[in-house]
Amino acid sequence: MAVRCQFEGSNEIGVFSKLTNAYCLAGIGASANFYSIFEDNLSETIPVVYASIAGCRIVGSMVTGKWTDTQYDTNRICSKEWILFRNRHGLLVPSTTTDTELQHLRDHLPEKVKVQRIEERLSALGNVVVCNDYVALVHPDIDRETEEIIHDTLQVEVFRHTIANNVLVGSYAVLSNQGGLLHPATPTQEQDELSMLLQVPLVVPLVVSMASSTLFPQVPLVVSMASSTLFPQVPLVVSMASSTLFPQVPLVAGTVNRGSNALAAGLLVNDWAAFCGMDTTATELNVIESIFKITDAPQMAASTTMRKALIDSMT
């Protein structure tokens, strides 16, 4: 289930932490209870890395949508200017990140996670980018060079888009490979459009036998090898109908922290875990667990396999 928590009395946990399928970042601070929650729920599957950016512990992707200025100011608490955006493939940080901090991240994150500094005129990039492991939505006016860096570093398809007519897509959407939560004012038509953009590959684990066609009677399979060459426990490349291989990511409009539309400030998710601010209501929690498939028993079993596969792929 999704876990409620606070960072030193703040429900905006997304300000102080980042979560992906390959790692978790937490800002350096004095909140031992906050860190222990991550350690207890994540440390067996992904590393929990404590870090700072530009000497600040605000390593989350966003605080609220109100921080839209492009001028960098060390006196303003704007996490969007610290850790920008990430997925399991990479992490992009601002040009103000020191060499020591950059090396610390590279030393403690999985080897295959690419860490790169980036310069962008919209310096609060966490406000203007949201992504999962396959697709990124970005501010319509983001620099073309930045768009290319996002594509190359995070290995995602990049789409210029808005959320509920707001260009700050990073503030008003939270995505995983399982689902997404959008600004509460997002129309149904826009949700459907975004869902079509956010198609992800479906990985179906198979235990192959000579009668493989009977394993999944509801799933049409085209195996690329002759049946006489099939052996148990040997992974195969399987082709399925495109609607099955690239299903749409389900999306829903909602809130966190008792009605807040600053979704990324109050919510952290990956494909098997979710953390939200302490003020999140039971109704909001149910929506989060449902859309991100956190509580389904079959999904949890599949998530265990997924976690192991992801970790194996990163080593």
C-alpha positions as CSV (number, residue, x, y, z in Angstrom):
1,M,0.0,0.0,0.0
2,A,1.0,3.6,-0.3
3,V,2.9,5.0,2.7
4,R,2.1,8.3,4.3
5,C,5.1,10.3,5.7
6,Q,6.5,13.7,6.4
7,F,9.9,15.4,6.2
8,E,10.5,17.5,9.4
9,G,6.8,18.3,9.6
10,S,6.3,19.0,5.9
11,N,3.9,17.0,3.8
12,E,5.6,18.1,0.6
13,I,7.9,15.0,0.5
14,G,8.5,15.4,-3.2
15,V,10.5,18.5,-2.4
16,F,13.1,16.5,-0.5
17,S,13.2,13.2,-2.4
18,K,13.1,11.5,-5.8
19,L,12.0,7.9,-6.6
20,T,12.5,5.8,-9.7
21,N,12.6,2.1,-10.5
22,A,16.4,2.1,-10.2
23,Y,17.2,4.4,-7.2
24,C,15.8,6.8,-4.6
25,L,17.3,10.1,-3.7
26,A,16.8,11.8,-0.4
27,G,18.0,15.2,0.7
28,I,20.6,15.3,3.5
29,G,18.9,16.3,6.7
30,A,18.0,15.5,10.3
31,S,14.7,13.6,9.7
32,A,15.8,10.0,10.7
33,N,12.2,8.8,10.6
34,F,11.7,10.0,7.0
35,Y,14.9,8.2,5.9
36,S,14.0,5.0,7.7
37,I,10.7,4.8,5.8
38,F,12.6,4.7,2.5
39,E,15.1,2.3,3.9
40,D,12.5,-0.1,5.2
41,N,10.5,-0.1,2.0
42,L,13.1,0.2,-0.7
43,S,16.6,-0.7,0.4
44,E,16.3,-4.4,-0.5
45,T,15.5,-3.6,-4.1
46,I,17.1,-0.3,-5.0
47,P,19.7,2.0,-3.4
48,V,18.6,4.9,-1.2
49,V,21.1,7.7,-1.8
50,Y,21.5,10.8,0.4
51,A,22.6,13.8,-1.5
52,S,22.6,17.6,-1.9
53,I,22.5,19.8,-4.9
54,A,24.2,23.2,-4.9
55,G,24.7,22.8,-1.2
56,C,21.0,22.3,-0.6
57,R,19.0,19.3,0.6
58,I,16.0,20.2,-1.5
59,V,16.6,17.4,-4.1
60,G,12.9,16.8,-5.1
61,S,11.4,17.5,-8.4
62,M,9.1,20.3,-7.4
63,V,7.5,22.4,-4.6
64,T,4.5,24.2,-6.2
65,G,3.7,25.5,-9.6
66,K,4.2,29.1,-8.4
67,W,8.0,29.0,-8.9
68,T,8.2,29.7,-12.6
69,D,10.9,32.4,-12.8
70,T,14.0,31.4,-14.7
71,Q,16.4,33.5,-12.6
72,Y,18.4,31.4,-10.2
73,D,18.3,32.7,-6.6
74,T,19.9,30.8,-3.7
75,N,17.7,32.5,-1.2
76,R,14.5,31.0,-2.7
77,I,13.4,27.5,-1.8
78,C,12.6,26.2,-5.3
79,S,13.4,22.5,-5.6
80,K,12.7,22.7,-9.3
81,E,16.1,24.4,-9.6
82,W,17.9,21.5,-7.9
83,I,17.1,18.0,-9.1
84,L,15.4,18.4,-12.4
85,F,14.0,15.2,-13.7
86,R,14.9,11.5,-13.9
87,N,14.0,8.0,-14.6
88,R,15.7,4.6,-14.2
89,H,18.0,5.4,-17.2
90,G,19.4,8.8,-16.1
91,L,19.4,11.8,-13.9
92,L,19.6,15.4,-15.1
93,V,20.9,18.0,-12.6
94,P,21.3,21.8,-12.9
95,S,24.6,23.5,-13.8
96,T,24.9,24.8,-10.2
97,T,25.6,21.2,-9.0
98,T,29.2,21.1,-7.7
99,D,31.8,18.7,-9.0
100,T,31.8,17.0,-5.6
101,E,28.0,16.5,-5.6
102,L,28.1,15.2,-9.1
103,Q,30.8,12.7,-8.3
104,H,28.9,11.6,-5.2
105,L,25.8,10.8,-7.3
106,R,27.8,8.9,-9.9
107,D,29.6,6.9,-7.2
108,H,26.4,5.8,-5.4
109,L,23.8,5.5,-8.2
110,P,23.7,2.3,-10.3
111,E,26.5,2.2,-12.9
112,K,24.1,2.3,-15.8
113,V,22.3,5.5,-14.6
114,K,23.7,8.4,-16.5
115,V,24.1,11.6,-14.5
116,Q,24.4,14.8,-16.5
117,R,24.5,18.5,-15.8
118,I,22.3,20.6,-18.0
119,E,21.7,24.3,-18.8
120,E,18.3,25.6,-19.8
121,R,16.8,29.0,-19.9
122,L,13.8,27.6,-18.0
123,S,16.0,26.9,-15.1
124,A,13.3,25.4,-12.9
125,L,13.2,22.4,-15.1
126,G,11.4,20.2,-12.6
127,N,8.4,22.4,-13.2
128,V,8.4,21.8,-16.9
129,V,9.2,18.1,-17.4
130,V,7.5,14.9,-16.2
131,C,8.4,11.4,-17.3
132,N,8.4,7.7,-16.7
133,D,10.9,5.2,-18.2
134,Y,9.5,5.6,-21.8
135,V,7.9,9.0,-22.3
136,A,8.5,12.5,-21.2
137,L,6.0,15.4,-21.4
138,V,7.7,18.8,-21.5
139,H,6.9,22.6,-21.5
140,P,6.0,23.7,-25.1
141,D,8.7,26.4,-25.0
142,I,11.6,24.3,-23.8
143,D,14.9,24.6,-25.7
144,R,15.4,22.2,-28.6
145,E,18.8,21.3,-27.3
146,T,17.3,20.4,-23.9
147,E,14.7,18.2,-25.6
148,E,17.5,16.3,-27.3
149,I,19.4,15.8,-24.0
150,I,16.2,14.5,-22.4
151,H,15.7,12.1,-25.2
152,D,19.3,10.9,-25.2
153,T,20.0,10.7,-21.5
154,L,16.6,9.4,-20.2
155,Q,16.0,7.3,-23.3
156,V,12.4,8.5,-23.7
157,E,10.2,9.8,-26.4
158,V,9.6,13.5,-25.8
159,F,6.3,15.4,-26.4
160,R,5.6,19.1,-25.9
161,H,2.3,19.3,-24.0
162,T,0.2,21.0,-21.3
163,I,-1.8,19.7,-18.4
164,A,-5.2,21.3,-17.9
165,N,-4.0,24.2,-20.1
166,N,-1.0,24.7,-17.8
167,V,2.5,24.5,-19.2
168,L,4.0,23.4,-15.9
169,V,3.6,19.7,-16.6
170,G,6.1,18.7,-14.0
171,S,4.0,20.3,-11.3
172,Y,0.6,18.9,-12.1
173,A,1.3,15.3,-13.1
174,V,2.9,12.3,-11.6
175,L,3.7,9.3,-13.9
176,S,5.0,5.8,-13.6
177,N,5.0,2.9,-16.1
178,Q,1.8,1.6,-14.4
179,G,-0.4,4.8,-14.4
180,G,-0.5,8.5,-13.9
181,L,-2.2,11.1,-11.7
182,L,-3.1,14.5,-13.3
183,H,-4.3,17.9,-12.2
184,P,-7.9,17.7,-11.0
185,A,-9.1,20.1,-13.7
186,T,-7.8,17.9,-16.5
187,P,-10.7,17.1,-18.9
188,T,-11.5,13.5,-19.8
189,Q,-10.7,14.1,-23.5
190,E,-7.2,15.4,-22.5
191,Q,-6.7,12.4,-20.2
192,D,-7.5,10.1,-23.1
193,E,-5.1,11.9,-25.4
194,L,-2.3,11.8,-22.9
195,S,-3.0,8.1,-22.3
196,M,-2.4,7.3,-25.9
197,L,0.9,9.2,-25.9
198,L,2.0,7.3,-22.8
199,Q,2.1,3.8,-24.2
200,V,4.7,1.5,-22.7
201,P,6.0,-1.9,-23.7
202,L,4.4,-4.8,-21.9
203,V,6.8,-7.4,-20.6
204,V,5.0,-10.8,-20.1
205,P,7.2,-13.4,-18.3
206,L,6.7,-16.8,-19.9
207,V,7.5,-20.3,-18.6
208,V,7.8,-22.1,-22.0
209,S,6.7,-25.7,-22.5
210,M,6.0,-27.8,-25.6
211,A,2.4,-26.8,-25.3
212,S,3.0,-23.1,-25.0
213,S,-0.2,-22.2,-26.7
214,T,-2.2,-23.5,-23.7
215,L,-0.3,-21.3,-21.2
216,F,-2.1,-18.1,-22.0
217,P,-5.3,-19.0,-23.9
218,Q,-6.4,-15.3,-23.8
219,V,-3.2,-13.9,-25.2
220,P,-2.4,-14.3,-28.9
221,L,1.2,-15.2,-29.3
222,V,3.6,-15.5,-32.2
223,V,6.8,-17.3,-31.2
224,S,9.8,-16.6,-33.4
225,M,11.2,-20.1,-32.9
226,A,10.0,-23.5,-34.1
227,S,8.2,-25.3,-31.3
228,S,10.6,-28.2,-31.6
229,T,13.4,-26.0,-30.4
230,L,11.7,-24.7,-27.3
231,F,13.2,-25.6,-24.0
232,P,11.9,-24.9,-20.5
233,Q,13.5,-21.8,-18.7
234,V,14.9,-20.4,-22.0
235,P,13.8,-16.8,-22.5
236,L,12.2,-16.2,-25.9
237,V,11.4,-13.1,-27.9
238,V,7.6,-13.1,-28.3
239,S,5.6,-10.9,-30.6
240,M,2.1,-9.9,-29.6
241,A,-0.6,-7.7,-31.2
242,S,0.4,-4.0,-30.8
243,S,-2.6,-3.2,-28.6
244,T,-1.2,-5.8,-26.1
245,L,2.5,-5.1,-26.5
246,F,2.0,-1.3,-26.1
247,P,-1.0,-0.8,-23.8
248,Q,-2.0,2.7,-22.9
249,V,-1.1,4.0,-19.5
250,P,-4.2,4.6,-17.4
251,L,-4.6,8.2,-16.2
252,V,-6.9,9.8,-13.7
253,A,-7.4,13.3,-12.3
254,G,-6.9,13.7,-8.6
255,T,-5.3,15.5,-5.6
256,V,-2.9,14.8,-2.7
257,N,-2.5,16.2,0.8
258,R,-6.2,17.0,1.3
259,G,-7.1,18.6,-2.0
260,S,-3.7,20.0,-3.2
261,N,-3.2,20.0,-6.9
262,A,0.6,20.3,-6.5
263,L,0.8,16.6,-7.2
264,A,4.6,16.1,-7.5
265,A,5.2,17.9,-4.3
266,G,3.1,15.5,-2.3
267,L,3.6,12.2,-4.1
268,L,6.4,9.8,-5.0
269,V,5.8,6.7,-7.0
270,N,7.6,4.0,-9.0
271,D,6.2,0.8,-10.4
272,W,5.8,-1.0,-7.1
273,A,5.8,1.7,-4.3
274,A,4.2,5.0,-3.4
275,F,4.8,7.6,-0.7
276,C,2.6,10.6,-0.1
277,G,2.2,13.4,2.4
278,M,0.7,12.8,5.8
279,D,-2.3,14.9,5.0
280,T,-3.4,12.7,2.1
281,T,-6.9,11.5,2.8
282,A,-8.2,7.9,2.6
283,T,-10.1,8.7,-0.6
284,E,-6.9,10.3,-2.2
285,L,-4.9,7.3,-1.0
286,N,-7.4,4.8,-2.6
287,V,-7.1,6.7,-6.0
288,I,-3.3,6.6,-5.8
289,E,-3.1,2.9,-5.0
290,S,-5.6,2.1,-7.7
291,I,-4.2,4.1,-10.6
292,F,-0.6,3.1,-9.9
293,K,-1.6,-0.5,-9.2
294,I,0.1,-0.6,-5.8
295,T,-2.4,-2.9,-4.0
296,D,-3.4,-5.5,-6.6
297,A,-2.2,-8.9,-5.3
298,P,-1.4,-10.3,-8.8
299,Q,0.4,-7.0,-9.6
300,M,2.4,-7.2,-6.4
301,A,3.6,-10.7,-7.4
302,A,4.5,-9.4,-10.9
303,S,6.2,-6.4,-9.3
304,T,8.5,-8.7,-7.4
305,T,9.6,-10.2,-10.7
306,M,9.8,-6.8,-12.3
307,R,12.0,-5.5,-9.4
308,K,14.4,-8.3,-9.7
309,A,14.6,-8.0,-13.5
310,L,15.2,-4.3,-13.2
311,I,17.9,-4.7,-10.7
312,D,19.5,-7.4,-12.8
313,S,19.4,-5.2,-15.8
314,M,21.2,-2.4,-14.0
315,T,24.1,-4.6,-12.9
